[in-house]
Amino acid sequence: MNAGLDLAYIAGGMYLKERGLRINKDKFVGFGKSIILQGAFLLTFDALMYTFHVTHARELPAFFEQVSFTPTGLTMTIPFSKL
């Protein structure tokens, strides 16, 4: 879903850039370019975070075995291996 919003962001920037070129407004062209760049960055960032999540998702159950929620707070157990 987030990638779709990023693509909509890029499309909005492309529209603004094209509109600026048609009506000869340099400010619209500049805003459009900046929005395209921002959308491209967000799309790349989301893709990297998705890849990171998929790669490390197997480790989450083991992590949550060490975490417990109590009425007064959060407790985390850190196991130490024997030498």
Contacts in CASP RR format, 6 or more apart in sequence:
PFRMAT RR
TARGET T0000
AUTHOR 0000-0000-0000
METHOD contacts of the structure
MODEL  1
MNAGLDLAYIAGGMYLKERGLRINKDKFVGFGKSIILQGAFLLTFDALMY
TFHVTHARELPAFFEQVSFTPTGLTMTIPFSKL
2 46 0 8 1.000
3 43 0 8 1.000
3 46 0 8 1.000
3 47 0 8 1.000
6 39 0 8 1.000
6 42 0 8 1.000
6 43 0 8 1.000
6 46 0 8 1.000
7 43 0 8 1.000
9 35 0 8 1.000
9 38 0 8 1.000
9 39 0 8 1.000
9 42 0 8 1.000
10 35 0 8 1.000
10 36 0 8 1.000
10 39 0 8 1.000
10 40 0 8 1.000
10 43 0 8 1.000
12 32 0 8 1.000
12 35 0 8 1.000
13 31 0 8 1.000
13 32 0 8 1.000
13 33 0 8 1.000
13 35 0 8 1.000
13 36 0 8 1.000
14 32 0 8 1.000
14 36 0 8 1.000
16 28 0 8 1.000
16 31 0 8 1.000
16 32 0 8 1.000
16 35 0 8 1.000
17 28 0 8 1.000
17 29 0 8 1.000
17 30 0 8 1.000
17 31 0 8 1.000
17 32 0 8 1.000
17 33 0 8 1.000
17 36 0 8 1.000
19 25 0 8 1.000
19 28 0 8 1.000
20 26 0 8 1.000
20 27 0 8 1.000
20 28 0 8 1.000
20 29 0 8 1.000
21 29 0 8 1.000
66 76 0 8 1.000
66 77 0 8 1.000
66 78 0 8 1.000
66 79 0 8 1.000
67 74 0 8 1.000
67 75 0 8 1.000
67 76 0 8 1.000
67 77 0 8 1.000
68 74 0 8 1.000
68 75 0 8 1.000
68 76 0 8 1.000
68 77 0 8 1.000
69 75 0 8 1.000
END
